[in-house]
Amino acid sequence: MNVQVIERDGQAEYAVLPWTEYLELLRAAGREPGSARKDLSQPQAAPFAVDRLRELREARQLSVEQLARAVGISPHYLTMIESGERQPDQAIQHALARVFAGQPG
């Protein structure tokens, strides 16, 4: 298996592998490979107002880096979500909702 490990502060943070190997892992886990790729042309309903994400983050005094790390995405990708360039998938939406639900405020 050809896996690239990306580290931050000496700790493994991401594993990147070729798409064909990812599909093989899905099959081995008994999951349908077609379910790995969703139709992203239709925006999904967010569990909270994604268009207010920057405002929510700043109200909690979280930096882009802090929120991105808590959610498990790159700061650059979070910035693209905040600016409306990208629509977060359902997993990211749920992770964002968990972060904000767990924060006082």
C-alpha positions in Angstrom: 0.0 0.0 0.0 1.3 3.4 -1.0 0.3 5.7 1.9 1.7 9.2 2.5 1.5 10.3 6.1 1.3 14.0 6.8 2.5 15.1 10.2 2.0 18.2 12.3 4.2 18.9 15.3 5.7 15.4 15.0 2.3 13.6 15.1 0.6 11.8 12.3 -2.4 13.9 11.3 -3.5 12.7 7.8 -3.0 9.6 5.7 -3.2 10.0 1.9 -3.4 7.1 -0.5 -4.2 6.5 -4.1 -7.9 6.4 -5.0 -7.8 2.9 -6.3 -6.3 1.7 -3.0 -9.0 3.6 -1.1 -11.6 1.8 -3.1 -10.0 -1.5 -2.3 -10.1 -0.7 1.4 -13.8 0.2 1.1 -14.5 -3.2 -0.6 -12.5 -5.0 2.1 -14.6 -3.3 4.8 -17.8 -4.4 3.0 -18.8 -0.9 1.9 -20.0 0.0 -1.6 -17.3 2.0 -3.4 -20.0 4.1 -5.1 -21.1 5.4 -1.7 -17.6 7.0 -1.2 -18.3 9.8 -3.6 -21.4 11.9 -3.2 -23.1 14.2 -5.6 -21.8 17.6 -4.4 -23.6 19.6 -7.0 -26.6 20.0 -4.7 -25.8 21.8 -1.4 -26.7 19.9 1.7 -28.6 21.5 4.5 -26.2 22.6 7.2 -27.0 21.8 10.9 -26.2 25.5 11.6 -25.8 28.6 9.5 -22.6 28.0 7.5 -22.9 31.4 6.0 -22.3 32.8 9.5 -19.4 30.5 10.3 -16.8 33.3 10.5 -19.1 35.3 12.8 -19.6 32.2 15.0 -15.9 31.4 15.1 -14.9 35.0 16.0 -17.6 35.2 18.7 -16.0 32.2 20.3 -12.6 33.8 20.0 -11.3 30.8 17.9 -8.6 31.3 15.3 -9.0 29.7 11.9 -6.2 27.3 12.9 -7.9 26.3 16.2 -11.3 25.6 14.6 -9.8 23.8 11.6 -7.8 21.5 13.9 -10.8 20.8 16.1 -12.8 19.9 13.0 -10.0 17.9 11.3 -9.5 20.1 8.2 -6.8 22.4 7.0 -7.0 26.1 7.9 -7.0 26.9 4.2 -10.1 24.7 3.6 -11.9 26.3 6.5 -11.1 29.8 5.0 -12.6 28.6 1.7 -15.8 27.4 3.6 -16.1 30.7 5.4 -15.7 32.7 2.2 -18.3 30.6 0.4 -15.8 29.1 -2.1 -16.5 25.6 -0.8 -19.6 23.9 0.7 -18.7 21.6 3.6 -19.8 18.0 3.3 -22.0 16.4 5.9 -19.2 15.1 8.0 -17.6 18.6 8.2 -20.9 20.1 9.0 -21.5 17.7 11.9 -17.9 18.3 13.2 -18.5 22.0 13.2 -21.8 21.6 15.0 -20.1 19.4 17.6 -17.4 22.0 18.2 -19.9 24.8 18.6 -22.2 22.8 20.7 -19.3 21.9 23.1 -18.2 25.5 23.4 -19.7 27.8 26.0 -21.2 30.9 24.8 
